[in-house]
């Protein structure tokens, strides 16, 4: 069964975001649903630290045994860290998408963008609608 932590915010393209309120830093990854659909992830192309991005920009590429998928940034800001562990162990995304499998961290440019992301209930509703299509 898929797991969606309640403290995270989500996108309709299956990314999650978690904001550290004290530091204005947001950690981004893909959801349990997304990693399950991709299958075993074998390669991750991460963004460069220092890169300025806008919400909706393609920032990562994940390659699995099934296919390749783009990861889009849910928010605007500047990349301040990447999960270097994924270079040697991309499967962390499959085994632990919300902790060890995070992709990157960014310094948030606009709080409004974060507030407009889906909460866990909105994301579950989106998945239900997507399943009906």
Legacy VTK file of the C-alpha trace (Angstrom):
# vtk DataFile Version 3.0
C-alpha trace
ASCII
DATASET POLYDATA
POINTS 133 float
0.000 0.000 0.000
1.254 3.440 -0.921
2.249 5.820 1.810
1.797 9.618 1.722
3.062 11.486 4.812
0.627 14.110 6.043
3.308 16.729 6.779
4.329 16.952 3.104
2.895 18.951 0.241
2.372 17.381 -3.203
2.064 18.173 -6.907
-0.138 16.693 -9.614
3.085 15.524 -11.314
3.878 13.373 -8.234
6.622 15.347 -6.506
6.582 16.069 -2.781
7.943 19.046 -0.866
8.749 19.590 2.802
9.579 23.046 4.140
11.879 23.639 7.081
10.058 26.655 8.535
13.125 27.957 10.388
15.465 27.960 7.396
13.152 28.591 4.399
14.652 25.458 2.807
12.436 22.963 0.979
13.372 19.315 0.409
11.954 17.778 -2.786
11.484 14.181 -3.916
9.048 11.959 -5.773
6.090 10.215 -4.196
5.698 6.563 -3.367
3.161 6.399 -6.207
5.686 7.783 -8.703
8.521 5.473 -7.700
6.171 2.488 -7.881
5.061 3.449 -11.400
8.671 3.897 -12.537
9.883 0.588 -11.191
13.476 -0.046 -10.170
15.404 3.228 -10.540
18.910 2.629 -11.879
20.195 6.158 -12.619
19.529 9.693 -11.376
20.583 12.922 -13.072
20.499 15.614 -10.386
20.611 19.411 -10.833
23.680 21.504 -10.026
23.939 23.249 -6.659
23.473 26.987 -7.201
21.070 26.554 -10.119
18.128 28.981 -10.043
14.881 27.313 -11.044
11.256 28.243 -11.554
8.235 26.199 -10.582
7.532 23.732 -13.376
11.127 23.557 -14.635
12.552 20.127 -15.418
15.282 19.644 -12.810
16.074 15.920 -12.650
15.874 12.826 -14.789
15.191 9.410 -13.296
15.932 6.294 -15.325
14.410 2.976 -14.393
14.476 -0.472 -15.899
11.130 0.470 -17.518
11.654 4.045 -18.727
13.052 7.508 -18.078
11.055 10.244 -16.376
11.533 13.956 -15.876
11.116 15.468 -12.428
9.686 18.965 -12.377
10.326 21.495 -9.655
7.225 22.188 -7.584
8.691 25.548 -6.537
10.897 28.454 -7.579
14.200 29.043 -5.850
17.881 28.176 -5.806
19.258 24.642 -5.434
21.282 24.544 -2.212
21.921 20.779 -1.891
21.565 17.545 -3.828
21.338 14.010 -2.505
24.751 12.729 -3.572
23.964 9.282 -2.114
21.686 8.709 -5.120
24.653 8.711 -7.510
25.839 5.370 -6.088
22.487 4.148 -4.751
19.589 5.361 -6.943
17.440 2.570 -5.494
17.081 4.650 -2.310
14.255 6.395 -4.148
12.418 3.071 -4.393
13.135 1.871 -0.871
12.620 5.176 0.971
11.226 7.961 -1.261
10.463 10.306 1.645
13.655 10.088 3.690
16.855 8.676 2.194
15.519 9.033 -1.365
15.052 12.829 -1.420
16.394 14.513 -4.574
17.393 18.100 -3.804
16.883 21.045 -1.481
16.123 24.579 -2.528
15.949 27.979 -0.942
12.310 28.953 -1.439
11.711 32.118 -3.428
7.935 32.464 -2.972
5.945 31.166 0.014
2.710 31.503 -1.993
3.878 28.740 -4.358
4.381 26.407 -1.402
0.985 27.274 0.041
-0.657 26.433 -3.303
0.669 22.857 -3.406
-1.709 20.007 -2.602
-1.967 18.713 0.935
-2.163 14.941 1.421
-5.967 14.924 1.054
-5.836 16.918 -2.182
-3.142 14.610 -3.545
-5.172 11.510 -2.738
-8.176 13.072 -4.505
-5.974 13.796 -7.532
-4.799 10.160 -7.621
-8.409 8.955 -7.477
-9.336 11.246 -10.394
-6.276 10.124 -12.355
-7.236 6.472 -11.829
-10.680 7.151 -13.317
-9.225 8.575 -16.554
LINES 1 134
133 0 1 2 3 4 5 6 7 8 9 10 11 12 13 14 15 16 17 18 19 20 21 22 23 24 25 26 27 28 29 30 31 32 33 34 35 36 37 38 39 40 41 42 43 44 45 46 47 48 49 50 51 52 53 54 55 56 57 58 59 60 61 62 63 64 65 66 67 68 69 70 71 72 73 74 75 76 77 78 79 80 81 82 83 84 85 86 87 88 89 90 91 92 93 94 95 96 97 98 99 100 101 102 103 104 105 106 107 108 109 110 111 112 113 114 115 116 117 118 119 120 121 122 123 124 125 126 127 128 129 130 131 132
